[in-house]
C-alpha cells in the first residue's frame, strides 16, 4: 500500500464531472502548491486522461 499523502483525491476522475474537476485542479494548481491524485475504476481510462492533461502518462 502506498503511504503517500494527498491534499485532494478525485474519485471517479474519468466521469464527465471528474474530468472537468481534474482539468480545473490541473489548471488552478499547476504550480505544485497542492498535492493531488486521481482515482477511477479503469486504469486505461486514467492513463488516457493523464496523457490528455499532462501530455504524457503519469505513474499509476
Chimera marker file (.cmm) of the C-alpha trace (Angstrom):
<marker_set name="trace">
<marker id="1" x="0.000" y="0.000" z="0.000" r="1" g="1" b="0" radius="0.5"/>
<marker id="2" x="1.205" y="3.486" z="-0.844" r="1" g="1" b="0" radius="0.5"/>
<marker id="3" x="1.617" y="5.708" z="2.229" r="1" g="1" b="0" radius="0.5"/>
<marker id="4" x="1.813" y="8.908" z="0.201" r="1" g="1" b="0" radius="0.5"/>
<marker id="5" x="-0.467" y="11.698" z="1.426" r="1" g="1" b="0" radius="0.5"/>
<marker id="6" x="-2.502" y="13.927" z="-0.873" r="1" g="1" b="0" radius="0.5"/>
<marker id="7" x="-4.400" y="17.137" z="-0.191" r="1" g="1" b="0" radius="0.5"/>
<marker id="8" x="-7.133" y="16.048" z="-2.644" r="1" g="1" b="0" radius="0.5"/>
<marker id="9" x="-8.041" y="12.776" z="-4.335" r="1" g="1" b="0" radius="0.5"/>
<marker id="10" x="-10.535" y="12.994" z="-7.191" r="1" g="1" b="0" radius="0.5"/>
<marker id="11" x="-12.506" y="9.742" z="-7.210" r="1" g="1" b="0" radius="0.5"/>
<marker id="12" x="-14.338" y="8.956" z="-10.438" r="1" g="1" b="0" radius="0.5"/>
<marker id="13" x="-11.887" y="11.131" z="-12.351" r="1" g="1" b="0" radius="0.5"/>
<marker id="14" x="-12.805" y="9.643" z="-15.731" r="1" g="1" b="0" radius="0.5"/>
<marker id="15" x="-16.500" y="10.517" z="-15.393" r="1" g="1" b="0" radius="0.5"/>
<marker id="16" x="-17.827" y="13.687" z="-17.048" r="1" g="1" b="0" radius="0.5"/>
<marker id="17" x="-17.718" y="15.756" z="-13.856" r="1" g="1" b="0" radius="0.5"/>
<marker id="18" x="-14.482" y="14.075" z="-12.755" r="1" g="1" b="0" radius="0.5"/>
<marker id="19" x="-12.761" y="15.145" z="-15.967" r="1" g="1" b="0" radius="0.5"/>
<marker id="20" x="-13.957" y="18.720" z="-15.507" r="1" g="1" b="0" radius="0.5"/>
<marker id="21" x="-12.685" y="18.720" z="-11.927" r="1" g="1" b="0" radius="0.5"/>
<marker id="22" x="-9.357" y="17.153" z="-12.918" r="1" g="1" b="0" radius="0.5"/>
<marker id="23" x="-8.760" y="19.768" z="-15.601" r="1" g="1" b="0" radius="0.5"/>
<marker id="24" x="-9.737" y="22.557" z="-13.198" r="1" g="1" b="0" radius="0.5"/>
<marker id="25" x="-7.350" y="21.366" z="-10.470" r="1" g="1" b="0" radius="0.5"/>
<marker id="26" x="-4.549" y="20.940" z="-13.030" r="1" g="1" b="0" radius="0.5"/>
<marker id="27" x="-5.097" y="24.480" z="-14.346" r="1" g="1" b="0" radius="0.5"/>
<marker id="28" x="-5.611" y="26.147" z="-10.963" r="1" g="1" b="0" radius="0.5"/>
<marker id="29" x="-2.793" y="24.420" z="-9.050" r="1" g="1" b="0" radius="0.5"/>
<marker id="30" x="-0.222" y="23.791" z="-11.784" r="1" g="1" b="0" radius="0.5"/>
<marker id="31" x="2.415" y="25.415" z="-9.551" r="1" g="1" b="0" radius="0.5"/>
<marker id="32" x="2.555" y="22.253" z="-7.386" r="1" g="1" b="0" radius="0.5"/>
<marker id="33" x="1.180" y="24.077" z="-4.337" r="1" g="1" b="0" radius="0.5"/>
<marker id="34" x="-1.351" y="21.255" z="-3.950" r="1" g="1" b="0" radius="0.5"/>
<marker id="35" x="-0.652" y="17.546" z="-3.739" r="1" g="1" b="0" radius="0.5"/>
<marker id="36" x="-3.424" y="15.718" z="-5.574" r="1" g="1" b="0" radius="0.5"/>
<marker id="37" x="-4.253" y="12.418" z="-7.223" r="1" g="1" b="0" radius="0.5"/>
<marker id="38" x="-6.936" y="10.886" z="-9.407" r="1" g="1" b="0" radius="0.5"/>
<marker id="39" x="-8.703" y="7.568" z="-8.950" r="1" g="1" b="0" radius="0.5"/>
<marker id="40" x="-11.132" y="5.542" z="-11.008" r="1" g="1" b="0" radius="0.5"/>
<marker id="41" x="-12.174" y="2.025" z="-11.935" r="1" g="1" b="0" radius="0.5"/>
<marker id="42" x="-10.383" y="1.833" z="-15.288" r="1" g="1" b="0" radius="0.5"/>
<marker id="43" x="-6.598" y="2.060" z="-15.278" r="1" g="1" b="0" radius="0.5"/>
<marker id="44" x="-6.611" y="2.547" z="-19.060" r="1" g="1" b="0" radius="0.5"/>
<marker id="45" x="-9.055" y="5.475" z="-18.849" r="1" g="1" b="0" radius="0.5"/>
<marker id="46" x="-6.955" y="7.057" z="-16.092" r="1" g="1" b="0" radius="0.5"/>
<marker id="47" x="-3.829" y="6.730" z="-18.244" r="1" g="1" b="0" radius="0.5"/>
<marker id="48" x="-5.662" y="8.313" z="-21.180" r="1" g="1" b="0" radius="0.5"/>
<marker id="49" x="-6.891" y="11.201" z="-19.013" r="1" g="1" b="0" radius="0.5"/>
<marker id="50" x="-3.437" y="11.894" z="-17.568" r="1" g="1" b="0" radius="0.5"/>
<marker id="51" x="-1.947" y="11.839" z="-21.053" r="1" g="1" b="0" radius="0.5"/>
<marker id="52" x="-4.570" y="14.345" z="-22.233" r="1" g="1" b="0" radius="0.5"/>
<marker id="53" x="-3.980" y="16.806" z="-19.396" r="1" g="1" b="0" radius="0.5"/>
<marker id="54" x="-0.206" y="16.348" z="-18.975" r="1" g="1" b="0" radius="0.5"/>
<marker id="55" x="0.954" y="15.454" z="-22.448" r="1" g="1" b="0" radius="0.5"/>
<marker id="56" x="2.341" y="12.182" z="-21.057" r="1" g="1" b="0" radius="0.5"/>
<marker id="57" x="1.216" y="9.366" z="-18.790" r="1" g="1" b="0" radius="0.5"/>
<marker id="58" x="1.968" y="9.502" z="-15.096" r="1" g="1" b="0" radius="0.5"/>
<marker id="59" x="2.865" y="6.623" z="-12.818" r="1" g="1" b="0" radius="0.5"/>
<marker id="60" x="-0.104" y="4.522" z="-11.727" r="1" g="1" b="0" radius="0.5"/>
<link id1="1" id2="2" r="1" g="1" b="0" radius="0.2"/>
<link id1="2" id2="3" r="1" g="1" b="0" radius="0.2"/>
<link id1="3" id2="4" r="1" g="1" b="0" radius="0.2"/>
<link id1="4" id2="5" r="1" g="1" b="0" radius="0.2"/>
<link id1="5" id2="6" r="1" g="1" b="0" radius="0.2"/>
<link id1="6" id2="7" r="1" g="1" b="0" radius="0.2"/>
<link id1="7" id2="8" r="1" g="1" b="0" radius="0.2"/>
<link id1="8" id2="9" r="1" g="1" b="0" radius="0.2"/>
<link id1="9" id2="10" r="1" g="1" b="0" radius="0.2"/>
<link id1="10" id2="11" r="1" g="1" b="0" radius="0.2"/>
<link id1="11" id2="12" r="1" g="1" b="0" radius="0.2"/>
<link id1="12" id2="13" r="1" g="1" b="0" radius="0.2"/>
<link id1="13" id2="14" r="1" g="1" b="0" radius="0.2"/>
<link id1="14" id2="15" r="1" g="1" b="0" radius="0.2"/>
<link id1="15" id2="16" r="1" g="1" b="0" radius="0.2"/>
<link id1="16" id2="17" r="1" g="1" b="0" radius="0.2"/>
<link id1="17" id2="18" r="1" g="1" b="0" radius="0.2"/>
<link id1="18" id2="19" r="1" g="1" b="0" radius="0.2"/>
<link id1="19" id2="20" r="1" g="1" b="0" radius="0.2"/>
<link id1="20" id2="21" r="1" g="1" b="0" radius="0.2"/>
<link id1="21" id2="22" r="1" g="1" b="0" radius="0.2"/>
<link id1="22" id2="23" r="1" g="1" b="0" radius="0.2"/>
<link id1="23" id2="24" r="1" g="1" b="0" radius="0.2"/>
<link id1="24" id2="25" r="1" g="1" b="0" radius="0.2"/>
<link id1="25" id2="26" r="1" g="1" b="0" radius="0.2"/>
<link id1="26" id2="27" r="1" g="1" b="0" radius="0.2"/>
<link id1="27" id2="28" r="1" g="1" b="0" radius="0.2"/>
<link id1="28" id2="29" r="1" g="1" b="0" radius="0.2"/>
<link id1="29" id2="30" r="1" g="1" b="0" radius="0.2"/>
<link id1="30" id2="31" r="1" g="1" b="0" radius="0.2"/>
<link id1="31" id2="32" r="1" g="1" b="0" radius="0.2"/>
<link id1="32" id2="33" r="1" g="1" b="0" radius="0.2"/>
<link id1="33" id2="34" r="1" g="1" b="0" radius="0.2"/>
<link id1="34" id2="35" r="1" g="1" b="0" radius="0.2"/>
<link id1="35" id2="36" r="1" g="1" b="0" radius="0.2"/>
<link id1="36" id2="37" r="1" g="1" b="0" radius="0.2"/>
<link id1="37" id2="38" r="1" g="1" b="0" radius="0.2"/>
<link id1="38" id2="39" r="1" g="1" b="0" radius="0.2"/>
<link id1="39" id2="40" r="1" g="1" b="0" radius="0.2"/>
<link id1="40" id2="41" r="1" g="1" b="0" radius="0.2"/>
<link id1="41" id2="42" r="1" g="1" b="0" radius="0.2"/>
<link id1="42" id2="43" r="1" g="1" b="0" radius="0.2"/>
<link id1="43" id2="44" r="1" g="1" b="0" radius="0.2"/>
<link id1="44" id2="45" r="1" g="1" b="0" radius="0.2"/>
<link id1="45" id2="46" r="1" g="1" b="0" radius="0.2"/>
<link id1="46" id2="47" r="1" g="1" b="0" radius="0.2"/>
<link id1="47" id2="48" r="1" g="1" b="0" radius="0.2"/>
<link id1="48" id2="49" r="1" g="1" b="0" radius="0.2"/>
<link id1="49" id2="50" r="1" g="1" b="0" radius="0.2"/>
<link id1="50" id2="51" r="1" g="1" b="0" radius="0.2"/>
<link id1="51" id2="52" r="1" g="1" b="0" radius="0.2"/>
<link id1="52" id2="53" r="1" g="1" b="0" radius="0.2"/>
<link id1="53" id2="54" r="1" g="1" b="0" radius="0.2"/>
<link id1="54" id2="55" r="1" g="1" b="0" radius="0.2"/>
<link id1="55" id2="56" r="1" g="1" b="0" radius="0.2"/>
<link id1="56" id2="57" r="1" g="1" b="0" radius="0.2"/>
<link id1="57" id2="58" r="1" g="1" b="0" radius="0.2"/>
<link id1="58" id2="59" r="1" g="1" b="0" radius="0.2"/>
<link id1="59" id2="60" r="1" g="1" b="0" radius="0.2"/>
</marker_set>
